[in-house]
Amino acid sequence: MNVFLTAAETGSTAASLVSMLISFVILGVFFVFIIILPQKKEQKRMNAMLTSMEIGDYVLTSSGFYGIIIDITDDTVIVEFGNNKNCRIPMKKTSIAQVEKTNQ
């Protein structure tokens, strides 16, 4: 009698292990499609925007200031804010949130 109970318990354990494995796979697929892929898409968009910046472009910084790019180096930009030509601030390229191209 104990042999039959042990076999039934082993089958039950295997079934619960398979169902747990299936739920982990579903959770992994959900994680990839809902979190990782949109994040990679946004990162590609940001990299394309930062590489396409040119002198004279109108930008919005991550702190909410609007300005015009007056100089670009490898990882920094100098942005001129407002009508006062003396207000020029160097900042990292990654602090640029949005770029609006000027019509030339």
Gaussian input, Z-matrix of N, CA and C with variables (Angstrom, degrees):
# hf/3-21g

backbone

0 1
 N
 C     1     B1
 C     2     B2     1     A1
 N     3     B3     2     A2     1     D1
 C     4     B4     3     A3     2     D2
 C     5     B5     4     A4     3     D3
 N     6     B6     5     A5     4     D4
 C     7     B7     6     A6     5     D5
 C     8     B8     7     A7     6     D6
 N     9     B9     8     A8     7     D7
 C    10    B10     9     A9     8     D8
 C    11    B11    10    A10     9     D9
 N    12    B12    11    A11    10    D10
 C    13    B13    12    A12    11    D11
 C    14    B14    13    A13    12    D12
 N    15    B15    14    A14    13    D13
 C    16    B16    15    A15    14    D14
 C    17    B17    16    A16    15    D15
 N    18    B18    17    A17    16    D16
 C    19    B19    18    A18    17    D17
 C    20    B20    19    A19    18    D18
 N    21    B21    20    A20    19    D19
 C    22    B22    21    A21    20    D20
 C    23    B23    22    A22    21    D21
 N    24    B24    23    A23    22    D22
 C    25    B25    24    A24    23    D23
 C    26    B26    25    A25    24    D24
 N    27    B27    26    A26    25    D25
 C    28    B28    27    A27    26    D26
 C    29    B29    28    A28    27    D27
 N    30    B30    29    A29    28    D28
 C    31    B31    30    A30    29    D29
 C    32    B32    31    A31    30    D30
 N    33    B33    32    A32    31    D31
 C    34    B34    33    A33    32    D32
 C    35    B35    34    A34    33    D33
 N    36    B36    35    A35    34    D34
 C    37    B37    36    A36    35    D35
 C    38    B38    37    A37    36    D36
 N    39    B39    38    A38    37    D37
 C    40    B40    39    A39    38    D38
 C    41    B41    40    A40    39    D39
 N    42    B42    41    A41    40    D40
 C    43    B43    42    A42    41    D41
 C    44    B44    43    A43    42    D42
 N    45    B45    44    A44    43    D43
 C    46    B46    45    A45    44    D44
 C    47    B47    46    A46    45    D45
 N    48    B48    47    A47    46    D46
 C    49    B49    48    A48    47    D47
 C    50    B50    49    A49    48    D48
 N    51    B51    50    A50    49    D49
 C    52    B52    51    A51    50    D50
 C    53    B53    52    A52    51    D51
 N    54    B54    53    A53    52    D52
 C    55    B55    54    A54    53    D53
 C    56    B56    55    A55    54    D54
 N    57    B57    56    A56    55    D55
 C    58    B58    57    A57    56    D56
 C    59    B59    58    A58    57    D57
 N    60    B60    59    A59    58    D58
 C    61    B61    60    A60    59    D59
 C    62    B62    61    A61    60    D60
 N    63    B63    62    A62    61    D61
 C    64    B64    63    A63    62    D62
 C    65    B65    64    A64    63    D63
 N    66    B66    65    A65    64    D64
 C    67    B67    66    A66    65    D65
 C    68    B68    67    A67    66    D66
 N    69    B69    68    A68    67    D67
 C    70    B70    69    A69    68    D68
 C    71    B71    70    A70    69    D69
 N    72    B72    71    A71    70    D70
 C    73    B73    72    A72    71    D71
 C    74    B74    73    A73    72    D72
 N    75    B75    74    A74    73    D73
 C    76    B76    75    A75    74    D74
 C    77    B77    76    A76    75    D75
 N    78    B78    77    A77    76    D76
 C    79    B79    78    A78    77    D77
 C    80    B80    79    A79    78    D78
 N    81    B81    80    A80    79    D79
 C    82    B82    81    A81    80    D80
 C    83    B83    82    A82    81    D81
 N    84    B84    83    A83    82    D82
 C    85    B85    84    A84    83    D83
 C    86    B86    85    A85    84    D84
 N    87    B87    86    A86    85    D85
 C    88    B88    87    A87    86    D86
 C    89    B89    88    A88    87    D87
 N    90    B90    89    A89    88    D88
 C    91    B91    90    A90    89    D89
 C    92    B92    91    A91    90    D90
 N    93    B93    92    A92    91    D91
 C    94    B94    93    A93    92    D92
 C    95    B95    94    A94    93    D93
 N    96    B96    95    A95    94    D94
 C    97    B97    96    A96    95    D95
 C    98    B98    97    A97    96    D96
 N    99    B99    98    A98    97    D97
 C   100   B100    99    A99    98    D98
 C   101   B101   100   A100    99    D99
 N   102   B102   101   A101   100   D100
 C   103   B103   102   A102   101   D101
 C   104   B104   103   A103   102   D102
 N   105   B105   104   A104   103   D103
 C   106   B106   105   A105   104   D104
 C   107   B107   106   A106   105   D105
 N   108   B108   107   A107   106   D106
 C   109   B109   108   A108   107   D107
 C   110   B110   109   A109   108   D108
 N   111   B111   110   A110   109   D109
 C   112   B112   111   A111   110   D110
 C   113   B113   112   A112   111   D111
 N   114   B114   113   A113   112   D112
 C   115   B115   114   A114   113   D113
 C   116   B116   115   A115   114   D114
 N   117   B117   116   A116   115   D115
 C   118   B118   117   A117   116   D116
 C   119   B119   118   A118   117   D117
 N   120   B120   119   A119   118   D118
 C   121   B121   120   A120   119   D119
 C   122   B122   121   A121   120   D120
 N   123   B123   122   A122   121   D121
 C   124   B124   123   A123   122   D122
 C   125   B125   124   A124   123   D123
 N   126   B126   125   A125   124   D124
 C   127   B127   126   A126   125   D125
 C   128   B128   127   A127   126   D126
 N   129   B129   128   A128   127   D127
 C   130   B130   129   A129   128   D128
 C   131   B131   130   A130   129   D129
 N   132   B132   131   A131   130   D130
 C   133   B133   132   A132   131   D131
 C   134   B134   133   A133   132   D132
 N   135   B135   134   A134   133   D133
 C   136   B136   135   A135   134   D134
 C   137   B137   136   A136   135   D135
 N   138   B138   137   A137   136   D136
 C   139   B139   138   A138   137   D137
 C   140   B140   139   A139   138   D138
 N   141   B141   140   A140   139   D139
 C   142   B142   141   A141   140   D140
 C   143   B143   142   A142   141   D141
 N   144   B144   143   A143   142   D142
 C   145   B145   144   A144   143   D143
 C   146   B146   145   A145   144   D144
 N   147   B147   146   A146   145   D145
 C   148   B148   147   A147   146   D146
 C   149   B149   148   A148   147   D147
 N   150   B150   149   A149   148   D148
 C   151   B151   150   A150   149   D149
 C   152   B152   151   A151   150   D150
 N   153   B153   152   A152   151   D151
 C   154   B154   153   A153   152   D152
 C   155   B155   154   A154   153   D153
 N   156   B156   155   A155   154   D154
 C   157   B157   156   A156   155   D155
 C   158   B158   157   A157   156   D156
 N   159   B159   158   A158   157   D157
 C   160   B160   159   A159   158   D158
 C   161   B161   160   A160   159   D159
 N   162   B162   161   A161   160   D160
 C   163   B163   162   A162   161   D161
 C   164   B164   163   A163   162   D162
 N   165   B165   164   A164   163   D163
 C   166   B166   165   A165   164   D164
 C   167   B167   166   A166   165   D165
 N   168   B168   167   A167   166   D166
 C   169   B169   168   A168   167   D167
 C   170   B170   169   A169   168   D168
 N   171   B171   170   A170   169   D169
 C   172   B172   171   A171   170   D170
 C   173   B173   172   A172   171   D171
 N   174   B174   173   A173   172   D172
 C   175   B175   174   A174   173   D173
 C   176   B176   175   A175   174   D174
 N   177   B177   176   A176   175   D175
 C   178   B178   177   A177   176   D176
 C   179   B179   178   A178   177   D177
 N   180   B180   179   A179   178   D178
 C   181   B181   180   A180   179   D179
 C   182   B182   181   A181   180   D180
 N   183   B183   182   A182   181   D181
 C   184   B184   183   A183   182   D182
 C   185   B185   184   A184   183   D183
 N   186   B186   185   A185   184   D184
 C   187   B187   186   A186   185   D185
 C   188   B188   187   A187   186   D186
 N   189   B189   188   A188   187   D187
 C   190   B190   189   A189   188   D188
 C   191   B191   190   A190   189   D189
 N   192   B192   191   A191   190   D190
 C   193   B193   192   A192   191   D191
 C   194   B194   193   A193   192   D192
 N   195   B195   194   A194   193   D193
 C   196   B196   195   A195   194   D194
 C   197   B197   196   A196   195   D195
 N   198   B198   197   A197   196   D196
 C   199   B199   198   A198   197   D197
 C   200   B200   199   A199   198   D198
 N   201   B201   200   A200   199   D199
 C   202   B202   201   A201   200   D200
 C   203   B203   202   A202   201   D201
 N   204   B204   203   A203   202   D202
 C   205   B205   204   A204   203   D203
 C   206   B206   205   A205   204   D204
 N   207   B207   206   A206   205   D205
 C   208   B208   207   A207   206   D206
 C   209   B209   208   A208   207   D207
 N   210   B210   209   A209   208   D208
 C   211   B211   210   A210   209   D209
 C   212   B212   211   A211   210   D210
 N   213   B213   212   A212   211   D211
 C   214   B214   213   A213   212   D212
 C   215   B215   214   A214   213   D213
 N   216   B216   215   A215   214   D214
 C   217   B217   216   A216   215   D215
 C   218   B218   217   A217   216   D216
 N   219   B219   218   A218   217   D217
 C   220   B220   219   A219   218   D218
 C   221   B221   220   A220   219   D219
 N   222   B222   221   A221   220   D220
 C   223   B223   222   A222   221   D221
 C   224   B224   223   A223   222   D222
 N   225   B225   224   A224   223   D223
 C   226   B226   225   A225   224   D224
 C   227   B227   226   A226   225   D225
 N   228   B228   227   A227   226   D226
 C   229   B229   228   A228   227   D227
 C   230   B230   229   A229   228   D228
 N   231   B231   230   A230   229   D229
 C   232   B232   231   A231   230   D230
 C   233   B233   232   A232   231   D231
 N   234   B234   233   A233   232   D232
 C   235   B235   234   A234   233   D233
 C   236   B236   235   A235   234   D234
 N   237   B237   236   A236   235   D235
 C   238   B238   237   A237   236   D236
 C   239   B239   238   A238   237   D237
 N   240   B240   239   A239   238   D238
 C   241   B241   240   A240   239   D239
 C   242   B242   241   A241   240   D240
 N   243   B243   242   A242   241   D241
 C   244   B244   243   A243   242   D242
 C   245   B245   244   A244   243   D243
 N   246   B246   245   A245   244   D244
 C   247   B247   246   A246   245   D245
 C   248   B248   247   A247   246   D246
 N   249   B249   248   A248   247   D247
 C   250   B250   249   A249   248   D248
 C   251   B251   250   A250   249   D249
 N   252   B252   251   A251   250   D250
 C   253   B253   252   A252   251   D251
 C   254   B254   253   A253   252   D252
 N   255   B255   254   A254   253   D253
 C   256   B256   255   A255   254   D254
 C   257   B257   256   A256   255   D255
 N   258   B258   257   A257   256   D256
 C   259   B259   258   A258   257   D257
 C   260   B260   259   A259   258   D258
 N   261   B261   260   A260   259   D259
 C   262   B262   261   A261   260   D260
 C   263   B263   262   A262   261   D261
 N   264   B264   263   A263   262   D262
 C   265   B265   264   A264   263   D263
 C   266   B266   265   A265   264   D264
 N   267   B267   266   A266   265   D265
 C   268   B268   267   A267   266   D266
 C   269   B269   268   A268   267   D267
 N   270   B270   269   A269   268   D268
 C   271   B271   270   A270   269   D269
 C   272   B272   271   A271   270   D270
 N   273   B273   272   A272   271   D271
 C   274   B274   273   A273   272   D272
 C   275   B275   274   A274   273   D273
 N   276   B276   275   A275   274   D274
 C   277   B277   276   A276   275   D275
 C   278   B278   277   A277   276   D276
 N   279   B279   278   A278   277   D277
 C   280   B280   279   A279   278   D278
 C   281   B281   280   A280   279   D279
 N   282   B282   281   A281   280   D280
 C   283   B283   282   A282   281   D281
 C   284   B284   283   A283   282   D282
 N   285   B285   284   A284   283   D283
 C   286   B286   285   A285   284   D284
 C   287   B287   286   A286   285   D285
 N   288   B288   287   A287   286   D286
 C   289   B289   288   A288   287   D287
 C   290   B290   289   A289   288   D288
 N   291   B291   290   A290   289   D289
 C   292   B292   291   A291   290   D290
 C   293   B293   292   A292   291   D291
 N   294   B294   293   A293   292   D292
 C   295   B295   294   A294   293   D293
 C   296   B296   295   A295   294   D294
 N   297   B297   296   A296   295   D295
 C   298   B298   297   A297   296   D296
 C   299   B299   298   A298   297   D297
 N   300   B300   299   A299   298   D298
 C   301   B301   300   A300   299   D299
 C   302   B302   301   A301   300   D300
 N   303   B303   302   A302   301   D301
 C   304   B304   303   A303   302   D302
 C   305   B305   304   A304   303   D303
 N   306   B306   305   A305   304   D304
 C   307   B307   306   A306   305   D305
 C   308   B308   307   A307   306   D306
 N   309   B309   308   A308   307   D307
 C   310   B310   309   A309   308   D308
 C   311   B311   310   A310   309   D309

   B1=1.4310
   B2=1.5281
   B3=1.3263
   B4=1.4614
   B5=1.5216
   B6=1.3140
   B7=1.4557
   B8=1.5290
   B9=1.3065
   B10=1.4645
   B11=1.5317
   B12=1.2958
   B13=1.4597
   B14=1.5275
   B15=1.3135
   B16=1.4605
   B17=1.5216
   B18=1.3135
   B19=1.4582
   B20=1.5202
   B21=1.3238
   B22=1.4576
   B23=1.5214
   B24=1.3223
   B25=1.4610
   B26=1.5293
   B27=1.3293
   B28=1.4568
   B29=1.5258
   B30=1.3047
   B31=1.4626
   B32=1.5198
   B33=1.3039
   B34=1.4565
   B35=1.5219
   B36=1.3126
   B37=1.4672
   B38=1.5202
   B39=1.3078
   B40=1.4652
   B41=1.5244
   B42=1.3142
   B43=1.4599
   B44=1.5264
   B45=1.3293
   B46=1.4652
   B47=1.5289
   B48=1.3270
   B49=1.4631
   B50=1.5262
   B51=1.3172
   B52=1.4632
   B53=1.5275
   B54=1.3260
   B55=1.4681
   B56=1.5275
   B57=1.3156
   B58=1.4566
   B59=1.5267
   B60=1.3105
   B61=1.4629
   B62=1.5309
   B63=1.3171
   B64=1.4684
   B65=1.5243
   B66=1.3233
   B67=1.4686
   B68=1.5249
   B69=1.3259
   B70=1.4667
   B71=1.5225
   B72=1.3170
   B73=1.4637
   B74=1.5241
   B75=1.3053
   B76=1.4659
   B77=1.5251
   B78=1.3189
   B79=1.4559
   B80=1.5267
   B81=1.3169
   B82=1.4673
   B83=1.5175
   B84=1.3265
   B85=1.4628
   B86=1.5247
   B87=1.3115
   B88=1.4618
   B89=1.5263
   B90=1.3180
   B91=1.4650
   B92=1.5231
   B93=1.3202
   B94=1.4598
   B95=1.5221
   B96=1.3235
   B97=1.4584
   B98=1.5216
   B99=1.3041
   B100=1.4589
   B101=1.5260
   B102=1.3185
   B103=1.4632
   B104=1.5256
   B105=1.2999
   B106=1.4677
   B107=1.5284
   B108=1.3130
   B109=1.4682
   B110=1.5297
   B111=1.3365
   B112=1.4765
   B113=1.5278
   B114=1.3335
   B115=1.4573
   B116=1.5298
   B117=1.3234
   B118=1.4644
   B119=1.5200
   B120=1.3207
   B121=1.4592
   B122=1.5253
   B123=1.3157
   B124=1.4716
   B125=1.5284
   B126=1.3312
   B127=1.4643
   B128=1.5293
   B129=1.3218
   B130=1.4629
   B131=1.5201
   B132=1.3449
   B133=1.4614
   B134=1.5289
   B135=1.3322
   B136=1.4649
   B137=1.5258
   B138=1.3298
   B139=1.4651
   B140=1.5191
   B141=1.3325
   B142=1.4638
   B143=1.5213
   B144=1.3350
   B145=1.4626
   B146=1.5290
   B147=1.3192
   B148=1.4560
   B149=1.5268
   B150=1.3223
   B151=1.4575
   B152=1.5208
   B153=1.3333
   B154=1.4576
   B155=1.5355
   B156=1.3311
   B157=1.4641
   B158=1.5252
   B159=1.3116
   B160=1.4627
   B161=1.5204
   B162=1.3186
   B163=1.4594
   B164=1.5232
   B165=1.3308
   B166=1.4534
   B167=1.5158
   B168=1.3249
   B169=1.4636
   B170=1.5237
   B171=1.3109
   B172=1.4528
   B173=1.5185
   B174=1.3498
   B175=1.4653
   B176=1.5165
   B177=1.3317
   B178=1.4509
   B179=1.5174
   B180=1.3292
   B181=1.4588
   B182=1.5231
   B183=1.3246
   B184=1.4645
   B185=1.5178
   B186=1.3349
   B187=1.4604
   B188=1.5265
   B189=1.3424
   B190=1.4512
   B191=1.5131
   B192=1.3264
   B193=1.4654
   B194=1.5260
   B195=1.3274
   B196=1.4510
   B197=1.5207
   B198=1.3315
   B199=1.4550
   B200=1.5057
   B201=1.3380
   B202=1.4562
   B203=1.5225
   B204=1.3219
   B205=1.4596
   B206=1.5276
   B207=1.3425
   B208=1.4670
   B209=1.5221
   B210=1.3393
   B211=1.4641
   B212=1.5259
   B213=1.3385
   B214=1.4670
   B215=1.5156
   B216=1.3352
   B217=1.4650
   B218=1.5252
   B219=1.3336
   B220=1.4644
   B221=1.5280
   B222=1.3319
   B223=1.4592
   B224=1.5251
   B225=1.3171
   B226=1.4658
   B227=1.5279
   B228=1.3141
   B229=1.4589
   B230=1.5246
   B231=1.3091
   B232=1.4543
   B233=1.5182
   B234=1.3331
   B235=1.4560
   B236=1.5274
   B237=1.3324
   B238=1.4570
   B239=1.5215
   B240=1.3395
   B241=1.4578
   B242=1.5216
   B243=1.3155
   B244=1.4552
   B245=1.5136
   B246=1.3226
   B247=1.4601
   B248=1.5142
   B249=1.3188
   B250=1.4490
   B251=1.5295
   B252=1.3116
   B253=1.4718
   B254=1.5239
   B255=1.3435
   B256=1.4613
   B257=1.5206
   B258=1.3005
   B259=1.4594
   B260=1.5220
   B261=1.3232
   B262=1.4680
   B263=1.5170
   B264=1.3054
   B265=1.4564
   B266=1.5263
   B267=1.3528
   B268=1.4655
   B269=1.5281
   B270=1.3218
   B271=1.4639
   B272=1.5269
   B273=1.3206
   B274=1.4656
   B275=1.5210
   B276=1.3292
   B277=1.4671
   B278=1.5170
   B279=1.3158
   B280=1.4615
   B281=1.5246
   B282=1.3376
   B283=1.4652
   B284=1.5260
   B285=1.3250
   B286=1.4628
   B287=1.5287
   B288=1.3352
   B289=1.4617
   B290=1.5305
   B291=1.3492
   B292=1.4590
   B293=1.5316
   B294=1.3225
   B295=1.4515
   B296=1.5171
   B297=1.3302
   B298=1.4509
   B299=1.5209
   B300=1.3068
   B301=1.4541
   B302=1.5255
   B303=1.3186
   B304=1.4706
   B305=1.5155
   B306=1.2927
   B307=1.4635
   B308=1.5225
   B309=1.2962
   B310=1.4739
   B311=1.4922
   A1=111.12
   A2=116.48
   A3=120.11
   A4=111.99
   A5=117.84
   A6=121.82
   A7=109.85
   A8=117.40
   A9=120.78
   A10=111.61
   A11=117.83
   A12=120.91
   A13=110.72
   A14=115.71
   A15=119.61
   A16=110.56
   A17=118.01
   A18=121.63
   A19=110.39
   A20=117.19
   A21=120.65
   A22=110.78
   A23=117.21
   A24=120.69
   A25=111.12
   A26=117.83
   A27=121.56
   A28=110.44
   A29=117.93
   A30=121.60
   A31=111.18
   A32=116.19
   A33=120.72
   A34=110.85
   A35=116.97
   A36=121.50
   A37=110.47
   A38=117.30
   A39=120.95
   A40=110.21
   A41=117.04
   A42=120.54
   A43=111.00
   A44=116.85
   A45=119.23
   A46=110.55
   A47=117.21
   A48=121.01
   A49=110.51
   A50=117.18
   A51=121.55
   A52=110.37
   A53=117.32
   A54=119.43
   A55=110.95
   A56=118.53
   A57=121.45
   A58=110.46
   A59=117.52
   A60=121.96
   A61=110.44
   A62=117.27
   A63=121.35
   A64=110.30
   A65=117.09
   A66=119.30
   A67=111.01
   A68=118.98
   A69=121.35
   A70=111.54
   A71=117.20
   A72=120.74
   A73=110.05
   A74=117.71
   A75=121.04
   A76=110.38
   A77=117.41
   A78=121.55
   A79=110.68
   A80=117.81
   A81=121.44
   A82=112.17
   A83=117.38
   A84=121.47
   A85=109.82
   A86=117.49
   A87=121.96
   A88=110.46
   A89=116.81
   A90=122.36
   A91=110.99
   A92=117.43
   A93=121.16
   A94=111.28
   A95=118.44
   A96=121.24
   A97=113.91
   A98=118.14
   A99=120.24
   A100=112.24
   A101=118.63
   A102=120.53
   A103=112.92
   A104=118.51
   A105=121.12
   A106=112.26
   A107=119.86
   A108=121.38
   A109=113.37
   A110=119.80
   A111=118.00
   A112=112.86
   A113=116.72
   A114=119.82
   A115=110.81
   A116=117.68
   A117=120.65
   A118=111.15
   A119=117.43
   A120=121.45
   A121=110.50
   A122=117.16
   A123=121.78
   A124=110.77
   A125=117.30
   A126=120.89
   A127=110.89
   A128=117.82
   A129=121.00
   A130=111.36
   A131=116.72
   A132=121.17
   A133=110.95
   A134=116.80
   A135=120.58
   A136=111.00
   A137=117.92
   A138=120.79
   A139=111.06
   A140=117.55
   A141=120.77
   A142=110.89
   A143=116.28
   A144=120.18
   A145=110.81
   A146=117.47
   A147=120.72
   A148=112.08
   A149=117.62
   A150=119.18
   A151=112.25
   A152=117.01
   A153=119.64
   A154=112.87
   A155=117.96
   A156=120.40
   A157=110.68
   A158=114.80
   A159=120.97
   A160=109.16
   A161=115.79
   A162=120.91
   A163=108.47
   A164=115.93
   A165=121.47
   A166=113.89
   A167=118.21
   A168=121.08
   A169=110.42
   A170=115.81
   A171=123.54
   A172=107.30
   A173=118.66
   A174=121.61
   A175=111.46
   A176=114.08
   A177=123.18
   A178=106.19
   A179=117.98
   A180=121.11
   A181=109.87
   A182=116.00
   A183=119.85
   A184=111.87
   A185=117.93
   A186=120.65
   A187=112.21
   A188=117.60
   A189=121.25
   A190=115.73
   A191=118.30
   A192=121.36
   A193=110.13
   A194=115.79
   A195=122.14
   A196=108.46
   A197=116.29
   A198=119.83
   A199=111.46
   A200=114.84
   A201=121.89
   A202=108.37
   A203=116.18
   A204=120.98
   A205=108.68
   A206=115.58
   A207=118.83
   A208=112.33
   A209=117.85
   A210=120.68
   A211=108.82
   A212=116.31
   A213=122.25
   A214=108.61
   A215=116.13
   A216=121.52
   A217=107.56
   A218=117.41
   A219=120.55
   A220=113.28
   A221=117.33
   A222=119.20
   A223=113.75
   A224=117.53
   A225=120.17
   A226=111.00
   A227=115.41
   A228=122.30
   A229=107.19
   A230=116.52
   A231=121.02
   A232=106.24
   A233=114.86
   A234=121.54
   A235=108.68
   A236=115.36
   A237=122.14
   A238=107.80
   A239=115.95
   A240=121.55
   A241=110.17
   A242=116.91
   A243=123.02
   A244=113.37
   A245=115.43
   A246=121.44
   A247=112.34
   A248=117.79
   A249=121.97
   A250=108.90
   A251=117.44
   A252=121.53
   A253=112.32
   A254=118.17
   A255=121.12
   A256=112.58
   A257=118.04
   A258=121.80
   A259=109.56
   A260=115.81
   A261=122.54
   A262=108.86
   A263=116.43
   A264=120.67
   A265=109.76
   A266=117.69
   A267=119.55
   A268=109.69
   A269=116.07
   A270=120.97
   A271=109.78
   A272=115.26
   A273=120.44
   A274=109.85
   A275=115.23
   A276=119.74
   A277=111.43
   A278=116.89
   A279=120.12
   A280=112.63
   A281=117.76
   A282=119.66
   A283=112.22
   A284=116.93
   A285=121.49
   A286=107.68
   A287=116.94
   A288=121.15
   A289=111.73
   A290=117.18
   A291=120.06
   A292=108.62
   A293=116.06
   A294=122.23
   A295=108.80
   A296=116.07
   A297=121.28
   A298=107.10
   A299=115.85
   A300=121.26
   A301=110.51
   A302=115.24
   A303=119.67
   A304=109.39
   A305=116.80
   A306=120.93
   A307=108.22
   A308=115.44
   A309=119.66
   A310=110.88
   D1=-38.70
   D2=179.79
   D3=-66.34
   D4=-28.59
   D5=179.35
   D6=-64.60
   D7=-41.57
   D8=179.72
   D9=-67.44
   D10=-38.07
   D11=179.20
   D12=-66.71
   D13=-39.91
   D14=179.63
   D15=-65.57
   D16=-40.16
   D17=178.74
   D18=-66.32
   D19=-39.63
   D20=179.09
   D21=-67.27
   D22=-39.76
   D23=178.07
   D24=-66.26
   D25=-39.02
   D26=178.71
   D27=-64.31
   D28=-41.79
   D29=177.07
   D30=-63.83
   D31=-40.35
   D32=178.75
   D33=-65.85
   D34=-40.50
   D35=178.94
   D36=-66.35
   D37=-40.94
   D38=179.21
   D39=-65.46
   D40=-40.33
   D41=179.40
   D42=-65.71
   D43=-40.56
   D44=178.88
   D45=-69.48
   D46=-33.23
   D47=176.93
   D48=-66.55
   D49=-42.07
   D50=178.28
   D51=-65.44
   D52=-43.42
   D53=179.46
   D54=-66.09
   D55=-35.50
   D56=176.92
   D57=-67.81
   D58=-39.84
   D59=178.12
   D60=-64.67
   D61=-41.51
   D62=178.24
   D63=-63.59
   D64=-41.11
   D65=179.35
   D66=-66.10
   D67=-36.57
   D68=176.20
   D69=-65.76
   D70=-38.52
   D71=177.71
   D72=-65.68
   D73=-43.38
   D74=178.20
   D75=-63.29
   D76=-41.37
   D77=177.76
   D78=-64.06
   D79=-39.83
   D80=177.50
   D81=-64.12
   D82=-43.92
   D83=178.01
   D84=-64.07
   D85=-42.51
   D86=176.79
   D87=-59.34
   D88=-44.82
   D89=179.79
   D90=-60.38
   D91=-43.55
   D92=-179.10
   D93=-65.62
   D94=-48.59
   D95=-174.67
   D96=-76.31
   D97=-29.62
   D98=-176.16
   D99=-92.66
   D100=-31.51
   D101=-174.16
   D102=-111.80
   D103=-52.65
   D104=-170.05
   D105=-73.87
   D106=-48.30
   D107=-177.08
   D108=-63.36
   D109=-45.06
   D110=176.46
   D111=-63.32
   D112=-34.04
   D113=178.82
   D114=-67.07
   D115=-40.47
   D116=177.08
   D117=-65.93
   D118=-37.90
   D119=178.36
   D120=-63.66
   D121=-43.82
   D122=178.59
   D123=-65.14
   D124=-39.08
   D125=178.51
   D126=-64.26
   D127=-40.60
   D128=176.99
   D129=-63.86
   D130=-40.37
   D131=178.39
   D132=-63.66
   D133=-42.86
   D134=179.37
   D135=-65.63
   D136=-42.68
   D137=178.76
   D138=-62.87
   D139=-40.88
   D140=178.07
   D141=-64.28
   D142=-40.32
   D143=179.23
   D144=-65.10
   D145=-43.49
   D146=-177.32
   D147=-69.78
   D148=-33.20
   D149=179.33
   D150=-77.81
   D151=-21.30
   D152=-179.12
   D153=-90.92
   D154=1.21
   D155=179.95
   D156=-66.02
   D157=141.44
   D158=178.52
   D159=-133.88
   D160=162.19
   D161=176.15
   D162=-63.02
   D163=133.69
   D164=-179.39
   D165=98.12
   D166=-8.49
   D167=178.08
   D168=-71.71
   D169=144.43
   D170=178.21
   D171=-88.92
   D172=125.35
   D173=-174.36
   D174=-125.77
   D175=156.88
   D176=171.40
   D177=-114.84
   D178=124.48
   D179=179.32
   D180=-83.20
   D181=165.46
   D182=179.51
   D183=-67.75
   D184=-17.40
   D185=177.33
   D186=-89.89
   D187=-2.00
   D188=173.54
   D189=99.04
   D190=9.78
   D191=179.41
   D192=-94.23
   D193=140.91
   D194=175.34
   D195=-99.25
   D196=140.44
   D197=178.81
   D198=-161.23
   D199=-178.95
   D200=-179.69
   D201=-120.01
   D202=133.97
   D203=179.54
   D204=-73.58
   D205=128.27
   D206=177.83
   D207=-114.76
   D208=-14.42
   D209=176.92
   D210=-157.71
   D211=144.49
   D212=179.64
   D213=-131.77
   D214=131.39
   D215=170.60
   D216=-118.27
   D217=-166.42
   D218=-175.75
   D219=-56.60
   D220=-52.93
   D221=-177.30
   D222=-125.43
   D223=6.38
   D224=178.33
   D225=-128.68
   D226=158.92
   D227=174.36
   D228=-134.13
   D229=152.25
   D230=172.63
   D231=-108.95
   D232=122.63
   D233=-175.44
   D234=-113.44
   D235=135.10
   D236=177.92
   D237=-101.30
   D238=126.04
   D239=-175.99
   D240=-108.21
   D241=137.77
   D242=173.63
   D243=69.62
   D244=-170.60
   D245=-179.94
   D246=-82.48
   D247=-15.48
   D248=179.90
   D249=-76.65
   D250=114.02
   D251=-176.31
   D252=-70.70
   D253=-7.77
   D254=179.84
   D255=-90.08
   D256=-4.40
   D257=-178.12
   D258=-96.15
   D259=81.63
   D260=179.88
   D261=-119.75
   D262=125.85
   D263=-174.88
   D264=-125.77
   D265=124.86
   D266=173.05
   D267=-77.89
   D268=140.78
   D269=178.31
   D270=-151.24
   D271=163.65
   D272=177.99
   D273=-71.00
   D274=149.65
   D275=177.87
   D276=-61.38
   D277=-32.59
   D278=-176.91
   D279=-69.32
   D280=-11.91
   D281=177.93
   D282=-86.53
   D283=1.54
   D284=175.73
   D285=-85.71
   D286=124.54
   D287=-177.04
   D288=-96.53
   D289=-30.39
   D290=-175.77
   D291=-153.57
   D292=143.29
   D293=179.57
   D294=-124.56
   D295=131.77
   D296=174.77
   D297=-116.92
   D298=119.01
   D299=-178.30
   D300=-69.74
   D301=141.67
   D302=175.64
   D303=-85.70
   D304=145.35
   D305=177.51
   D306=-82.84
   D307=117.36
   D308=-177.35
   D309=-112.60

